Every structure is written in C-alpha cells, then in structure tokens.
Amino acid sequence: MTENTQQPNNSTPELPTQYAPAEVEGPLYERWVERGYFTADATSDKKPYTIVIPPPNVTGSLHLGHAFQHTLMDALTRRKRMQGYEALWLPGMDHAGIATQNKVEQQLAEEGKSRHDLGREEFVDRVWQWKEEYGGKILGQMRRLGDGVDWSRERFTMDEGLSKAVQTIFKRLYDDELIYRAERIINWCPRCLTAISDIEVEYQEDDGELVSIRYGEGDESLVVATTRAETMLGDTAVAVHPEDERYAHLIGKLIKLPLTDRSIPVVADTHVDPEFGTGAVKVTPAHDPNDFAIGQRHGLPSMTVMDERGNITVHGPFLGLDRFEARSAIVGALREQGRIVAEKRPYVHSVGHCSRCSTTVEPRLSMQWWVKVGPLAQAAGDAVRDGRVKIHPEDMSKRYFDWVDNMHDWCISRQLWWGHRIPVWYGPDGEVVCVGPDEQPPSGEGWHQDTDVLDTWFSSGLWPFSTLGWPEKTPDLEKFYATDVLLTGHDIIFFWVARMMMFGLYAMDGVAPFHTIALTGLVRDERGKKMSKSFGNVVDPLDWMDKYGSDAVRFTLAKGANPGTDVPIGEDWVQASRNFANKIWNATRFALMNGATVEGELPPVERLSATDRWILSRLNATVAEVDAFYEDYQFSKLSDALYHFAWDEVFDWYVELSKTTFMGGGEQAAVSARVLGEVLDVTLKLLHPVVPFVTETLWTTLTGKESLVVADWPADSGFRDAAAETEIENLQQVITEVRRFRADQGLQPGQRVPARLDLSGTSLAAHEGAIRQLLRLQPEGEGFSATATLPVAGATVALDLSGTIDVEAERKRLAKALAAAEKDKAQCTAKLGNEAFLAKAAEQAVEKIRTRLAKAETDIERIAAQLAALPGA
C-alpha cells in the first residue's frame, strides 16, 4: 500500500483535551489488522523485508523480555513497511515439549491420574485439547503491545507443515550420516524424566559436602574426594596420572572398593591433574562425562546405579534410596568403617539444575539420538567469518565462535510423549528404518516406532524456512527467504541462533537463514538486578500497559536498548514515557488550534523566518540521524534523538518561539502554521515505529489521511541552514541565561522586569518581541536604572531589579552558598591530592570526586557572577 492521498478537512480538526490510551489502543489495533496492513504479499514486486518472531512457548505469557524484543522487531518492520518494502513479520509459537507436557500431567494429577493411565495416543489428544483451551495466551497480549505481525501466516511448531519439515530434515541428516544413535552420558532430569541438552542446564552455587574416602588397604591404598558419594557404588576404576610417582606402584593393580564385594583397577590417564587434591580420582563411567571418556580409553565397564528417578538400583542396604538419602547413608557407613579421611561441610560448588523445574540434574549413561554437529557447526562459523552473516554488536561474535567452534554432538531425543516423534522404526530382526514424510512406515508383527520425541530446539531450528513452507518450494519461501534480521537476546545464541544457522545452511543449499544477527541484552530491574520470582522483582508489562499505555512501555524499552547490553527498567521511567506521550498530544493540540496544516507545498525559503528555517534544518538532520541509528540497530540512540528533538526543539523551543508569530497573525503566521504542520507530520512519522498508537491518532487527525502504518517514511531533503541554526542557538542561549539569572534572583516566572536590550551587531534584532515575551521583560520606562547587566551571545540584557528583590537578604543567601561551594572544592582538591587515597580508592569513587570538584568550581563561578550582578555590588 502507499500513503493515502485523501485531502484534509477544511474545518479545524479537534482532539480531546487528554489522551486516554485504554480507549484508543485496542480498537485502533483491530482496525489495522482488519485493513490488512500487516499482511504481506508474496506476489508483490516490492523488495522483501522479513523477520520471523522468536516463537514464544505455547505455555507462556508476555513478560518484559518479550515486550522488549517485540518492540524492537515491530519498530524495524513498521519502518521498512513505510519505506516501501514488502514487510513480513511472521508470528508463531513453540510447542515447548517439556513445559507443555508438565502442564497437562499436573492437570491429570489433580484428577488422580497419570499419562500412563491414558496411554500415549489419548494423552497426546489431551495435550492438543489443553493447547486449544489454554495455550496461546501470549498471542492476545502481543496485540495489546501493538505487534504488527502477519496473523494470516501464524505458525505452530507442531502444525502439519512444520511436522513435515521436521521429518524431512531428520531423514536427510540420517541418510547423510549426520544423525546417529549411541549410548553416551547425558543430562538427565529425574523430575521431568527426560534427557536435556547441555544448554538447558543452569548452574548455581549449592551447599554440599566434600568427603575424602580411602580405597584399598595399607601401602596399597589411595584417597579420592567426591561430592557425590552415592556414585561410588558404580565405580569401575581409580585413575592417577601416569607420571605421578606416588602411585606408580599401584598402576595396573586391583584395590578393594569399599561397601562392595568388588575390586577395581588403578589406571593411568593424563586427564588426571596430579596437583589437584590427592591426585587420584574415582571413575564412574555411567554417571560422569569425564569418567565416561576415561572408561572408553581403558575399556572399563559402565555400571548404572540409579533408575530414572534417581533411586539406587544396586542390591544391598542402599537399594531403593533416593540419591540424596543414599549419599548420607553411604557416608555414614564409610565413617563407621573408618574410611572417611576428611569431610568439608558446607562445601560450596557449582551444581547443574534443570532449567524447566530446577531439579538437580543427574549425569546418566543412556541410549539417545545425536546430531553430528562437526560439519554443520563449521558451516555456521564460516558464514559469519566470510561476511555472509553479520553479528551485531560485532564484539558478540566471539561468544558465537566460542560456541560453534567447540560444539559437542547434540543429543536430540527426549523421553516425552508430546513432540515430534522420532521417525525411526525397529524390526523384529534388528532392522532400523528411518522413514521420510512421503514414505510408508514398515508394518507387521514385531515392528514398532521409536518411543522418543525430538528436542524442541530441533523443530525451532527450522523456523526461518519451515514457516515459509519448506520443504515445498512455496511463493513465500521464494519471496521472503533469507530473512533480513534475527533480533534476539544474547542468552540464546547457543539454544537457538546456532541451531538455525546449522539447519538453514544445510537445508537451503548454503544460504544462511538471515543476513544479520542483532543481539540484545536482558531486561533487569531498575537496580540492574536479574528479575526473578524469588527476588520479588518480576514485573508484568500488562500492568504497566493498563496504567500508562502500551506506547509508554514500548518507548521505555526502546530507550534502554543499547546493543548487547542489559536493560534496567523501573516504573518511574515508564511514567516519564507516559509524560512524553502526553507532551506529544498536548503540543499537537496546540498546533491544531493555531492552524497547523500539511495542505499545500512548503513556502519558499525566502518567505521563512529564521525560526522556521532553523526547525526545518534540525528536522532534516534528525531524519538522517534516526535513519543511521536504525541501520546500526541503535534503538536507544534513535529514541533519545527523537525524544530530545520532539520535546526540546519542537514542543518547547519552536512552539514557544512561534507563539509571538501566531499572536501577530497575517502572512507570517500562515507560513509558520504550514511549517509547524510539516514538522509535526515528519516527527510523528519518525516516532511511529516505536510509539504507534498515539502517533497514529495524532497524525490522522492532523492530515486527514488513512494511516501512518502505510504512510511514506520521511526522507532527508538535504535542506540545512547553518546560519539559522547558529542564530536560534544564540537566541536560546540568551533566553536560557536570563531565565537562569531570574530564577537565581528569586523572581517569580510571571513577574515582569524592566529591561533594555542591546542586540546591535547580532542577528537577534528580529527576535526582540519573542525575547521580551518569553522572559517577561517590559520596556524600560522613566527612571530606568540598570542594576544587573548580562552579556550573552554578543547581546546585552540590562535589568532593573530595584524594588523586585531584597538585595541584602539575597546577598547573604548567595554568600552562604558560595562558602559551601568553596568548602566542597577544598575537600575534593585535598582528596585528589592525597596519593594514599588515590592508590586505594576504586576508580568509580575517584571519578565521583572529580565530578563533585567540577560542579563546585562551576557553582563558584556562577554564584560569584550573581553576587557581582546584584544592585550596589
């Protein structure tokens, strides 16, 4: 669509006296959707611009992290749409295997049932019912935020098309020997009863105990230390370094494993650090990844000593105990036998926990399906190294390379019922058959499908192309792949970004899934602390939207969005953004009441006042600045630039300076009304991608046109007027300095003061009326006596303050303030001259004192000038 050319109304449009977001936002959003503004056309000849939304979990609801990233993605696509691109922002949800299955199992537990009571097929049907009834809450919340997504293309990772894509790529990878099945150590969650990947393990400092245990007897004994005493039941060796002379006589010998009737060998392995602890380590190949590797090198057996719930399975006194109960019991039994050499309690160490349920993860030997990531990860690294894909900010590339260059094979099977079931069938005689989406699975007696499902990240790794119709060659895939930018948090480089890069390059013949990876930080509370329910600092963005409006939340988030840097946010900042929205509203009301219009061409330059030329020059500079920031994903800087231009330069200075013109009426007032209309038109367009609701309401009222969503993005006309900018900067300096002087002298804002203005030799003569009006300066009359003279920007403002202030009281007040400033300066100077202090103090503390010193010096200069300006000085 192009910008609607409907002519504005002849009558002056009106706005309510106050902006009420709750009354505007919902109906306005639905109108956008109904008119199809966000629906992309694959047959269009426009250049495409594509973003696929990082799919939120079907179980999820909108949190500040979502709101943050969605605001930025929406801003990007809204701007590109206004620039004439065929913009597609594609929405969808992830089936969230573990989280969703947990939700339904909890629901069943309340009915006194488990999934096994239902059976697999009926349970999966129950999950689909849950999804239809409760899932997707976040989609409605995205509408509240104003997400300009193409709802006609909404996808779900378990829908028919995406399921076909999953089966297709599994089959291809399997046939290319990039998927295999093997028994390896995996991270096992005894609560979720499934394998989880390395990146779904969250490490935290836990209080445990470190016990040192003597294995063997007399000279043929050694001591090992462990925080997991229960795993000793599965030890199959003790390892020492081959060059450790302390144990040279034991290498190759058998020693007795305490609490068992087994003897285990002492093996020599370079993995062991002889300088750490006793230099001897117990080897439990079935319950530790490093031990598994040692076991593989030495041909050691692997003994699994726990079941899937973490209960001991070894016959004897500990059979059936939970792993933590067994730990305590085993240490007690060893203590009774005198086998405990040392105990350290509490012993704080890093322990892995399931990111879904916080249960302590158990390393466990298990038969699983794996992706051989070597060649895939190499391709993902090369695509960034050779410039096909750019990471922004660039310094985040190191984290990306650290991951893809050192990636281990990926465990993709999960012991769940909800998800994409692994398309492999096993036959009665050991046959293994991988079945593609268009192939019939084998049938007959003894054939059965693998019971596991695929890791959720496997299907979401296909998201940039499966959502566009792959493996079919669809018009959407041809038009909109590769996508332009992936905007996401730096915390999921490993979870998702690398997966998409690997699969996209593999499936799409070497074409990367996106041109740019724009990484954001994480949203934190106003003190920079991570938001957590346990900290009690989690904020529901919907509460803030209800209170302040969606635009206020969006602007706050965008204003804090420095690339790759975490974003602190507090309610005060949202309130300030609400005030900004109100400022835009009130200023536009003023403009409309004074005849601001977009009708007709701008007057020629020779008819423009210096004030008009200044604001148009600044407007074009701002357009160029905002465009440059957008291209560099500098959302904080572009928001800050727009804030200061709109609030300070347009709504404060230009509107204030124009009041005199409007009051005078005539041709110049008409010219300024047209300029003000132009400035508002462009400013509202620039603001629209970040604050869409208030700008849409104001712009359609101002212009009478259809919608900002399909309006043309403003272009920098190239107009600059350095002379006008200098002239108005001088005018601002005069007004600012005199206002500051008035305030310092205790004058009321509305109090009129006689003044003589000497503007000769400057370009300010044409502004005398504005200066007098804005500063409440009345003409000098009879008996005028200049009691204070202020030289500013080449001009001189002489004021007669006689009778307006208590000079003696003011002199005492200023003298007291001067003494305090001089004392502060002396203290700061002394500290900064103290070498001992500088050697010990943190740089931040030193910098704080330097700042105090600079302020004290400025205050001294200012107060001294005020004293000198007092009558009788």
N, C-alpha and C positions, 0 to 999 in steps of 0.2 A: 504494500500500500504506500501511497505518497501522501504528503501533507494535504489535508483538506483545504480547499480554497474558498470555502463559504465566506461571504463578506460579513464583517462585524455589524452588530446592530447600530442604528443611528442614535438610539437613546443610550444614556449613560448606564452601563451595567452596574449592578449593585451586589454587594456581598454582605452577609450577616456581620454583625459587629464583632462576633467572636468565632473562632474556628473550633468546631466540635468533631474531632476525629472519629468518634464512635458512630456518628450519624453519617459520615462520609465514606469511610473506608470499605465496609462490606459491600454496599450497593455498587460502588464505583468499580471494585474488583470484578464483581459478577458481570458488569456491563462490558468490561474489557474482554472477558472470556467469551461472552455471548457474541460479541462482534468479531471474534476470531483473530484478534490482534496477535496472539501468541502462537497461532497455528502456522507452521512452516510449510512451504510449498516446494516439493521436490522437483516440480516441473519448471520452476522459475528460472529465468536467465540471470538472476542476481547472484552475486558472489556469495557462497555459503559462509556462515559462521556458526560453529557447533560447540556446545558444551553439554556433556552428559552429567547429570547430577550424581554425586556420590550417593548410592542408594541407601537411605536410612533403613534400619531394621523394621520389619512389619510390626514388631512389638513396641516400637519406640514412640516417643512423643517429642515435640520440639523443645530442645534445650538451647542455651545461649551459643553453644558451639555451632549447632545447625544454623541458628539465626545469623550468626556472624558470617559463615561461609556463603549461605544463601543470599545474603545482602550483596556480597561482592560479586557473585555469579550473576545475580539479577542486574546489577549495575552494568556489568560488561555486556550482557546480551541486549539490554534496553538501549544502550548507546549504539551498539552495532546495528540494531534494527533501525534506529533513527538515521544512521549513516547510509542506509540503503542496502544493507546486507540482508540475505535470506537467513534470518537468525533462528536457530533451533536450540532451545534449552530443553533437554529431554528428561522427564521425571520418571521415577520408579522406586521400587522397594526391594529389599533383600529378604529372602525367606528366613534368614537367621536361624539355622538349623538347631543349635543347642538351646538358644534362648526361647525359641517358639515351642520346641518340644517340652522344655521345662514348664512353660506356662500351662500347657494342656495337661501335663502329668500332675501338676499341682491341682488343677481343676478336678481331675479324676480322683485324686487322693481325698478331696473333700467329699466325694461320693463313696468313699471306701473302696475304690478300685485302683488298678494299675493298668498300664498299657497292655500287659500280658493277658489280662482278663478279656480285653477286646480283641487281641490279635492284630497283626500288622496292618492288614487292609482296612479294618474298621477304625483302627487308631488314626491312620493317615486321613481317612474321611473325616474323623473328628477334628483333626488339626485344620483341614480346609474349612470346616464349619466355624471354627474359632476365628480363623483369618477373616472370613466374611463378616462375622459379627463384631469382632473386637479389633482386628488388625487395621492398620492404615489410618489410625487417629492422626498421625502427623501430616497426612495429606491435607486435611482441612485446616490445620494450623499453618501450613505453607501458604494457603490462600490468605489467612489473616495477615501474614507478613508481607504479602504482595508479590509472591513469586510469579514471574511472568513465564511459566513453563507451558509447553505444548501438551495439554491434558489429553489430546486425541492420541498421543503416542505413549501414554503411560505404560510402563512395563513392570513385570514381576519376575524374579529370577526362577520361579517355578512354573511360569506360564508355558504353553505348548511350544512356542517358538524358541524360547531360551533353553528349554529342555532338549530340543533337537540340537541346538548349538553345542550344548554340553556333551551330548552323546557323540556328536560328530568329532569334536576335538579330542575326546578321550580315545576314540577309535584310531584317529590319525597318529596321536602320540604313541599309542600302544603298538601300532604297526611299525612305527619308526624306532621302536625300542627305547622310547623316552619315558614310558610308564612301565613299571615292573612291580612285582610283589616279592617282599622279602621280610625276614624276621630281624627286627632291629629294636634298639632301645627307643621308646617314645615317651612323651609326657602324657601321663595318664591321670585323669581326674576321677577319684573314687566316688565323688558325688554325682557328676554328670555321666559317669560310666562310659567315657569315650576318650579316645586319643585327642590331644590338642596340639597345635603346632607350637614351635619354639616362641613365636611372636605373640602367642596368646597366653604366655606365662608372664605374670607380673611378679617381680622380685621385691621383697621387702625385708627389713631387718626384724628378725624374730629372736626372742629369748629361748635358747635351747641349752644343751649341756654337751660338753666335750669330755668324753671318757677315754682314758688310755688303758688298753687291755693287753695282758701278757698272753701270747700264744706260745705253746711248747713249754719245755722244762729246762732248767739249769742253763748250761752254756749253749744249748741248742734251743734257745727261746729268743723271741723278739717282741717288741711292744708296738702296737698300732693304736692310732687315735681315730675316733669316729664320733659324729653327731647322730648317727643312725644305727644304734647298737642292734636293733632288730634285724638288720640286713645281714648280720654275721652268720645267721643260720644258712645263708646262701653263699657264703664264701667258698671259693674253689682254689684259692691260692693266696700267698702273700708275695708282694713284689718289692724288690730293692733295686738300687742302681747297680749295674754290672761292675762299676769301679769303686763301689763303697767297700773299703777293706773291712769294716766292722762286720759285714755279713757274708764275706767271701766264702767262709767255711760252711755256710748254710745253703748256698745256691745249689739247687738240684735235689736237696733233701726234703723229706716229709716231716711236718710238725703236726701235733695234735690240735685240732680245732676245738676250743672249749665248748662245753654244753652239748657236744655231739659225740658220736662214735666214729667220726671221720678224721682222716689225716689228709692234709693238703700240702702241695709242694711250695717251695720258695723259688720264685722265678726272678730272673734278672731282666729289667726293662728300663730303657733310657727315659721313659716317661716320668719315672720317679725322680723327685728332687731330693737329693741326699741332704740338702741344707734345711729342708722343711721338716719340722717336728722330729720324729725319731729316724726318719729316712726310710721307714718301712710302711707300706700301705696294704690294707686288706683289699682283696679283689673279689667283687661280687658281680660277675658279668651280666646277670639278668636284671640288675637293679641300679646300674650306673653306666652312663655312656662311655666314660673314660675306661672303666673296668671292662666294659664290653670289648673295647678296642684291644686292651691288653689280652683278654681272653682269646680274641681272634688270632692275635700274633703267636700265642703259645698253645693254641689248641685246647683251651680249657673248657670244661663243661659249663653250661649255664643252668643254674637252679633257680626257678621261680619259687619264692617262699611266701607270696601273698596272692590272694584272689583279687578280683576286680574291685572289691570294696575296701581293700587294704587290710584284710584279715589274714592272720598267719595260717598257712596250709601245711606246715611241717608237723608230722606226728610227734607227739611229746607233750610236755607240760604247757607249752605256749599255743597249742593248736586252738584256732578259733578266736584268739585275742585280736582286738583292733591293734593296728600298727603302733599307736602311741601307748596303749596299755602294755603291749609286748615289750616296748622299749624299756619301760620302767621295770617290768618283771625280769627281763634279761639282765639289766644292770644289777638288780638286786641279787639274782642268782650268781652272777660273776663276783659280786662283792663277797658273798658267803664263801666262795671257793678261793678267795684271796687273789683273784685275777685282776682286780681293778688297781692299777698302779697310780692313777691320778684322776681327779674329777675337777672340772671347771664349770661352775654354775653360778649365775646365768652366763651362758656363752652366746653373745650376740653375733648372729651371722645371717647372710643373705639366703632367703628361702623362697622358692618358686611357689606361686599360688595361681589357681585357675582364674583368668580374668573374668569369667562368667559368674562364678559363685564363691570365689575367694578360698576355696578348699586348698589345702597344701597338696601340691602336685607330687605324684609318685613316678619316678623313672621306672619303666617296666618293659621287659622284653616281650615283643608282640609281633605277630604276623600282620603286616599292613601293606597298603598300596603306596607307591612312591613315584614322584616325578624326578627324572634325572635332569637336574637343572643346569648342569655344566654348559652345554652349547646354547641353551636358551638364555642363561644369565650373561654369557659372553656377548650375545647379540644385543641384549638390553643395555649393557655397558657401552658397546661400540656405538650405538645410536646416539648416545649423549656425547661421547668423545668426538665423533666426527661432525657434530653440529646439527644432525637431523632433528634432534630434540634438545631444547634449551631448558635448563633448570633455573628458576628464579626464586629467591636471590641465588646468584652464582655460587656463593660460598656454601650453599646446601649440597652442592654436587659431591662434596667429599663424603657426606653421610650416605648418599646414594651409592657411590662407588664402593665404600666400605662394606655395604651390604651385598651388592650384586657380584662383587669380585671375590667374596668369601662365602657365598651361599652354599648351604648344605642341601642335599636332596630333600625334597619336600614331601612329608607324609600327608597324603590327601584323603585317606579313608577315615571315616568316623563311625563309631558304633551306635548309630542312631537309626530311627525309622523315618524321620522327617527330613527329606532332602532328595537329591538326585541319586538314585540307587546305582551302584557301580554296574555297568553293562557287561558283566562277565558271567558266563555260565560254566558250571563244572559238570563233567560227565561221570558215569559210574566206573569208568576205567581210567580215571585220572585226567580226562580231557579238560582243556581250558580254552574257552572260545569267547573272544570279545566281539560283541555284536554292534554294528552301526545302526543309525536311526532308520534306514530303509531296508534292513535285513531282518529276517525272521529268526527269533531265538530258537536254539535247539530244544526239542521236546522229547518226551518219552520217559520211561522208567529210569530213575536214578539221576536225571538232570535237574539241576537247581541253580538259581541265580545267587550271586554273592549277596550276603545279607547287609553289608556295609553301605553307607552313603558317602558322597563326596564332601570334602571340606567346603563350607560356604564360600570361602575365598576363591575356590576353583571356578565356580559359576560367575562370581562377581568379577573375576579376572577377564572375562569375555565381554564385559559390559559395553565398552565403546563400540563394538561391532555387532554383538549379538542383538543389541537393542535396535539396530538399524536393519535387521533382517537376515544377517549371516546365519547359516551357510548359503542361503539363497542370494542371488545377485539382484537385489531389490533396487528400485529407484532411490530409496532413502540411503542405502549403502553407497551407491554411486555418487550421490549428491553431497552427502554430509560426512563421509569418512575420507580422510582422517579428521578427528575433531581438532579444534583450534587450541584449546587450553584445558588442562586439568587443574582445577583450583581445589586444593585440599590441605588439610593440616599436615605439618611435617612429621607428626607422630605415626602416620600410616604409610610412610614411604615403604616400609617393609611388608606390612599387611597387604597392601593393595596396589600401590604405584608400580612396584617391581613386577608383580603378577601380571598386571595389564600390559606392561611393556613386553614381557616374555611372550605372552599369548598373542598379542596383537602382531608383533613382528613375525611370529611363527605362522599364524593363520592367514595373514593378509600379505603374504609374499614380500616380507621385508619392509612394509610400510608401517611406521610407528603409529600408535593409536592417537597421538596428539603431538602438536608442534611444540607446545610449551607446558612445562610443569610449574605452576605457580604455587609455592608453598607458603602457607600462613602459619602463624603461631597459634597458641591455645588461649581461650578466654579464661581469665582468672578474676578473682575478686579485686576490690579497689586497693587492697594492700599487696597485690601480686601473688596471693596465695592460691593454690590449686583449689578449685571448687569441689567439695565432697560433702555427701550427706552426713558423714561422721563429723565433719568440721562445722556443720550447720550453716554453711555459706552458699548453698546452691540457690540459684535464682531461677524462677520460672519466667521466661521472657513474656509469656502471655499476661502475667500480672502487670508488667510494665506497659505492655501494649494497651491493656484496659485503662490504665491510669494516665498514660501520657500520649498514646497513639503509636502506631507502627512506625511512622516516619521518624519519631524521636528515637526509638530503639535502633532503627537502621542507621541513622546519622551518627549516633554514638559509637556504634560498632565500626562503621567505616572510618570514622575519625581516628580510631585507635589502631587501624590496620597497617602497621609497618611490616613489610615483607619478612616472613620467617620469625617474627618477634611476637612473644606472648602479649596478650591484650588485657590490661587491667580495666575493670569496668565497675562503676558504682552508680547507685540510684541518683546521686547528685548530678552526675554527668548526663543522665537521661533527661532529668528535669531541665538542665541547661539546653539540651537539644530541643525539648518542647518549647522553651522560650524562643529559640531560633525560629521554629515553625510559626510561632505567634508573631514574631517580628516580620517575617515574610508576609504574613497575612495582613497585618496592620499597615505595613508600608504600601502594599498593593491597593488596599482600600483607599489610602490617601491619594495614591496616584490616580485611581479611577475617579475619585471625587474632584480631581483637578484636571480632568480631561485627558489623561494619558491614553494614547492610541497607537495602534500599529497600522492604521489606514494610510495608504499613500507612501510615496518614497520619502526617504530621509531628506531634509532640506540640504542644499549645497553647503559646503564647508564655510563659505564666506558669510552665510547667514547664521552660523552657530556662534554662540558665546564661548568664551574661554572655558567656562564650566562645562558646557555641552561637549566641547572638543576633548576636554580632559577625561570625562567619563567614557566617551566612545573610544578613546585611546586606551584607557585602562581595561575596558571591556574586551577589546580585541587581544590585548596582552594576556588577559585571563583565559580567553578561549584557547590560545596557543599553549599556555602553561598547563591547563587542565588536560588538553589532548596529550601532551608529552607525559604527564603523570599517568594517564590511563595506559599508554603504551608500555610503561615501565611497571605497571601494577602497583603504583604508589598511591594507594587509596587514602591513606592518612594525609598525605601532602595535598592531594587534589581536594579532599574535603576541607582541609584547613584553608586552602587558597579560596575556595568558594565561600566559606564562612566569612572570611575577612573582607573579601570583595563585596559580598552581598550586604553584610551587616555594616561594616565600617564605611566603605566607599559609596555604595548605592543608597542604602537605607538611612545612613546617618548624614554623611557629607553632601552627597548630591541632592538628596531630598531637602535637607536643611538649606543649602545654598539656593535651591530653586524656589523656595517659598517666597522670597522677595520678588522674583520674576513672576510667579503666578499671581501674587497680590497686585502687581502692576498691570496685568492683563495685556491685551494687544498682541501684535505680531510675535514679539519675542516669547510671550507666554505660550503661544501656539507651537512655536518651534520647540521649546523645552518640553511641552507635553508630548510631542512626537518623539523626541529623543528619549524621554523617560519611558514611553511605551516600548521603544526599541530595546532599551537596556533591560527592562523587565522581561520582555519576550525572550531574549537570549539568556538572561540569568536563570529564568525558570526552566528553560531547556537544559542548561548545564546542570542544574540541581536535580532534574527529574530522575535520572537513573538511580540516585541514592535515596531521594525523598519523593516517591512518585505520587502520593495521594494529594498532599497539599498543593504541589506544583500543578498537577492536572486540574484541580478545582480552580486555581487562580488563573492559569493560562487560558483555559477555555472561556472563562468569564472575560478576560482581557481581550482575547482575539475573536471570540465567537466561532472558533474553528472546532473541528471534531475531537481531536485527542492528541495529547503530547506523545502518546505511545507511538504514533505513526507520523509525528511531525519530523521535519528535517533537522538533523543535528547542525548547530551553528558552525560556520566556518570563519576562520580569521581572515578578515578582509584585507589585512595588511595596513590598515589605517593606524598611524601613530602620530602623535603631536607632542614632541618633547618639550616645546616651549610652553604649551598649555599645561602639561604635567608639572613643569617647574613653577609656573605661575600659581597654580592651585595648591601645590605643596607649600609655597611661601604663604599663601592665604591661610592654609590650615595651621601653619606654624604661628602666625600672628594670633589667630583665634585661640589656639591651644595655650599659648604662653599667657595671654591676657586672662583667660579663664582660670588658669592655674594661679596667677597672681591674685585675682579676685577671691578665689577660694582661700588662699593663704592669708589674705587680709580679713577673712571672716565675713565677706559680703554675701548677702543672700543672692541666689541665682537671678531673681527677678528685680533686684534693686538696681535702679538707674544711676549712672555716674556720669557727670560732665566729662567730656574728653575732647582733646584736639588731636586730629590725625594728620601726620605728615607723611604722605605717600609719594612725594615727588621723587623722581629718579627710580621708581619701581613700576611694575606692571599692575599694581593693585588699585590704582585710582578708580577703575570701573567697579570695584567691589566695595566702595566705601559704604554704600547703603546696606549691603549684606553684613559687613563688619559691625556696623552700629546696631543693626537689628539683633544679630546673634549674640553680641556682647552686652546688650542693654546699655549702650553708650549714647547719651544725649548730647546734642551740640553744645559747644562752650557758650556760655552766656556772659552777662555783665558780672564782673568781679571774679571771673575765672582765674584760678591760681593753680598751676601745675605742681602738685605735691608729690607726684611719682611719675617718672618717665621711663618707659620701656622701649629700648631699641630692639626690634625683631625683624629679621629678614629684609634689612635695608630700609624698613619703615620705622617711624617713631610714633608711639602712642603715649600721649601725656594725659594723666588723670588728675582730677581734682577730688581728693578724698576728704577734704575738710568737712567736718560735720557728719561723716559717714561711719567713722570708727573711733574708738577710744585709743588714741595713739600711745599713751603711756602704758595702758594695760597690754596692748599688742606688743610694745617693745619688751616688756617684762616676759611675756609668753615666749617670744622669739629668742630672747636671751637665754632662757631656761632650756629651750630646745637646742640651741647652739652649744651650750655647755654639755648637754647629754651626748650630742654627736661627737664633740671633741674628745670626751672621755672614752667613748666607744672606739674612736680612731686610735687613741693612745693604747688601749688594751690590745686591739688587734695587731698594731705595729709591734708591740712588745712580744706577743706570742710568735709572730712570724720572724722576729729577730732572734728567737730562742732556738739555738741549734739542737739542744737536747729534746725539746718538744717536737721539732721537725723530724728528728730521727725516729721517734717512737710513734708519732701520730699517723693514723690512716690518711691516705691521700684525700679521701672524701671529707674528712674533718678539716684538713688544711685548706681545701678548696672552699669550704663553708666560711672559714675565717677570712679568706681573701675576698669573698663576696661581701661579707659584712664590712670590711675595710673600704671597698669601693663604694658601698652605699653610704657609709659615714662621710666619706670625702665629698660625695655628691650632695648630701644633706647640708654639710657645712657651707659649701659654695652657694647653695640655694637660699639658706637662711640668712647668710651674710648679705646677699643681694636684696632680700626682703627688708632687712633692717636698714640698709642704705636707702631704700626707696620710701621709707616712712617720712612723713612730713617732719621737718625740723632736724633731720639727720645731718 
